[in-house]
Amino acid sequence: MMIPKATENTYEVAADQLVKIIKNGPNKAGQTPDRLPSRETLVKTHEQNLKLLAEGNVPIRNIILPRPYPPSRVNLEDSAFEKVLLKHVRIDERKPKAIGIFRAVTAPYVYSSTTTVIEDEEGHVAKLTVGNLEDSPVDPIVTENATFVVKQPCWSRLGESNYHIRVDHPSDLVLLEPGNRLIPKTWRQKEGGIATKDAAQWKKEGDMMFLKKKFRKALKLYNKGLRVLSDASDPTAEIDLYRKRCGVNIVLLRLDDAANDLSKAISIHAKSSPDLSSSQLADQSTIHSWLNNRSTEDPLEIASKVPRALKELATRVKFDLGIEQSSPVYDIPLISSYVGPLSLHVDVANYTCDTEVRDTASQGRGLYAKKSFRANDIISAEKAFVLPGYFMQDKGSDCLLYSLHDETAAPRPGAWLFKELVQKLRWNPSLRKEFFSLDDGGYWKECGWEIAEDEDVPVDVFRVEFIRRYNSFSAPTRSADLLNQPPNANPELRNGFWTHSSYSNHSCLPNAIRTFMGDIRFMRATRDIEAGEEITTQYVSPDIDIDARQEKFRNTWGFECTCELCTLEGKLGKDTKEARLRHFEELKSMVMKLGEKGTTVTSIKKIARGVRELEALYTPTGEGEPDPYAKFPRLALVHPTLFLTEAWRGVKNYDRMMDCAYKLLRNFGIIVSVEDDKFSVVNNVGMINVETVRALKYLSEGFAVKEETALRDQVLDTARSWYLTITGAENDFEEFMKL
Ligand SMILES: [Zn+2]
């Protein structure tokens, strides 16, 4: 291989390049590469790339997922594996029992993935690429001289005579601690140094690393401190070190380890305090199960019996693992005021107990109401399993997640969610079962294996990605913020993951709506719901054209909508569908042209005529024929009617404005009545949204002009409650009504 020019970063291969290589390259599966670069070439290239990285000479991050393959099942404990050297490794061939033991001979290059040069026991070298690590250049994982196992190593092609060994699943790379019996004799170093420092010194060094945000180094140093202490009896120092390590583990999303550390700390505390030594607090397993039981209760009164620092950590761990409360009571204004771009994580308990996951007739599993709800009630509230926090404006956090097998690329929000999901699952076996129960599109059934009840579910990164695609949500920092943005602002939304709520299926006529406030996802009823009814939300607002919307559902989520509206419109003739669309497009271009000339009463009347013609396409022609749309939305009419409402408002024709506002509601399937000074909603198919709130706003203005204050107030009350339904908070309602 030629040594490339020093200005060219050869480690950041563009995804489309890789696709070409995979598609067009010769199939050499099972063979050994013809030529491999020498150690000098590999190391020199590596150093050049390190230098370019240090100079900031890199494109945007490209996380690459190759073609799916399951993680290795090799168990290093049971010796039923076969050690292989680089000379045994083949192209694209993962031998079931093979493991390679390697040593890194260079400092790692950490960017899109981690790349380093490795050698085997015989001194043969290779380029190693490790994907999906959580490392950073300041806190690397595969450091120089580290020894580790790569399970099922194989060569992957990167170009002409350019091969590397790549690891994608976290469990396929196992770092070996000094003294591990798998480390070849010639690589073993004399253990030393440990006894020369005491626990306090290790702790101090750990604290230093923590402050420098080198969390993995801090973890290692606290480990050393705890090892020194294990034969001494200094409970205060031990509690302190466990507490520190618990803190680092929380930062690193290792909640299972954090819970272990904390239960040890609390148990040691109890054993060493005379009045607690005989209590349940001294039993580590009791504390551990309390930390994991997701309950708000504290039967052991831990809060009053342990020092504040431990108590605070316990709260942290419990919230991060998830707590349940039995009622939908939340201090919404407080939460809303706390949440911002830099404070997404809110310490509240989940409320999921009044909904349950069950099989549906035709849409896989779904979410069902266990009790009845009134319109606007909170149905569930759930903290995100993962909601990545990064700076939207930060160019440095830009990245793409590229899946080679279907040649798709997820932009930054999806890429970050994927990265964090892998980490959270990797370190917390206790949370895996729940996550991996979600729909992966059949991937694991096809590629994976049976998992026993008590077995840890492996973190297969390809499966994580399938589950992410089918089950994640785009989320604003606060749903209310979306309403206050200038039109066409199109802000970047984060991608987050909510396990329980993601079971809710789509319906174009939903009975619930999702809103976000930081990492909490609320679901509220858009109409009254009976106990036992399925809870549905709109994944996206439905396309006017039935064929276009079904295609979107099929392509994005792999289902067809069977809601009443889709059932009704699925039976429409081609001519009707085309006529409606054509009319809609004509109206749209008329409105666009108006924009240039300005609106006059004559032009509004012209559009009103067009809207009546479109309306006729929804109305039965035969005498006495029932109206199939009597209770259903007429989607093509929504935008034209909204335009008319606002146009009449613009020329201060309030009677016409109100007529159109009623029509607007009706076109969403919401029929209201005004009788004897009483305003009421007679039919509501659940399509509550910002336009329906707007319709109410215009109605209230109309009643105000007519000095019908009682009606105005009733309309305002409904508007306020719908505003709360769609935004999750009442903040800025007055502001919205003024615009
Ligand atoms: Zn539908």
Residues whose N, C-alpha, C, O or C-beta is under 5 A from the ligand:
A	BS01	ZN	S507 C508 C561 T562 C563 C566
